[in-house]
Structure formats: C-alpha cells, structure tokens
Amino acid sequence: MGLIELGILLLVASVCGSIGASIAGRSYSGCFTNIILGFIGAMIGRWLSRELNIDDLFYFHNIPILWSVVGSALFVAAVGFLTGSQKKKE
C-alpha cells in the first residue's frame, strides 16, 4: 500500500467515523478519534453485514462505506451507553 492509498484510507475512515458519531448524537472531536471510530465501525459493519447477509452497495478502497457508518454509530452509541457520557450540546 502506497502513501497516497494510506492517506485516502485514513480520510475515508475519518469521515465514516465522524458521520457515525453524529448519527449516534455524540461529539468526539479530533481526527485521530474519528479515524479509530471509522476503522472499528468498518469491522463491526462488516461483521454485521455478514451476519445479516446484506451486501454494501458503496465500497471505496475496499471499505464498505454504508456499513462503516452504521458500525461507527453503533459503536459510539454503545460506548456512550457504557460510559454514561453526555450527548453533544447544541
């Protein structure tokens, strides 16, 4: 994997993590945190899509975009529930 492909992968993971956190109603600022959320969301999303036998329609550099966002939202909601953290303030 080249440096440009790695950068694209990190950018996509960051965007998916940000969208997932927003859907879950949590505010985690920071690019690194969003990248982690995106990668964990991609793992959770792939597992969930295999269990439900539903394929993702949108892949970008072998990352299932829709399931990454869904997995990120589920992960952020679960972490928020377990830690009892506050929702983001409007």
C-alpha positions in Angstrom: 0.0 0.0 0.0 1.4 3.3 -1.0 1.4 6.5 0.9 -1.4 8.0 -1.1 -3.6 5.0 -0.6 -2.9 5.1 3.1 -3.9 8.7 3.2 -7.1 8.0 1.3 -7.9 5.1 3.7 -7.4 7.4 6.7 -9.5 10.1 5.2 -12.4 7.7 4.4 -12.2 6.2 7.9 -12.2 9.7 9.5 -15.3 10.7 7.5 -17.2 7.5 8.3 -16.3 7.9 12.0 -17.5 11.5 12.0 -20.8 10.6 10.4 -21.3 7.7 12.7 -20.6 9.8 15.8 -23.0 12.4 14.5 -25.8 9.9 13.9 -25.3 8.5 17.4 -25.6 12.0 18.8 -22.1 12.1 20.3 -19.4 14.6 19.8 -15.9 13.3 19.6 -13.6 15.9 18.3 -10.3 15.0 16.7 -9.2 13.4 13.5 -7.4 10.6 15.2 -10.5 9.6 17.3 -12.7 9.7 14.1 -10.2 7.5 12.3 -10.3 5.0 15.1 -14.2 5.1 15.1 -14.2 4.6 11.3 -11.9 1.6 11.5 -13.8 0.0 14.4 -17.1 0.8 12.6 -15.8 -0.9 9.5 -15.0 -4.0 11.4 -18.4 -4.0 13.2 -20.2 -3.1 10.0 -18.6 -6.0 8.0 -19.4 -8.4 10.7 -23.0 -7.2 10.9 -23.4 -7.3 7.1 -22.2 -10.9 7.0 -24.5 -11.9 9.9 -27.5 -10.3 8.2 -26.4 -11.5 4.7 -26.7 -7.9 3.3 -24.0 -6.6 1.0 -22.9 -3.0 0.9 -23.6 -1.0 -2.2 -20.8 1.5 -1.8 -17.1 0.5 -1.5 -14.2 2.8 -1.5 -10.7 1.3 -1.5 -12.2 -2.0 -0.1 -14.0 -0.1 2.7 -17.8 -0.7 2.9 -18.9 2.9 3.4 -22.5 2.4 4.5 -21.7 -0.4 6.9 -18.7 1.6 8.3 -21.1 4.4 9.2 -23.6 2.1 10.7 -20.9 0.2 12.7 -19.4 3.5 13.9 -22.8 4.8 15.0 -23.5 1.5 16.9 -20.0 1.6 18.5 -20.3 5.2 19.6 -23.8 4.6 21.0 -22.6 1.5 22.9 -19.5 3.4 24.3 -21.8 6.3 25.3 -24.2 3.9 27.0 -21.5 2.0 28.9 -19.6 5.2 30.0 -22.7 7.3 30.6 -21.2 10.2 28.7 -23.3 13.2 27.9 -24.8 13.8 24.5 -23.3 16.7 22.5 -24.5 20.1 23.4 -26.2 22.0 20.6 
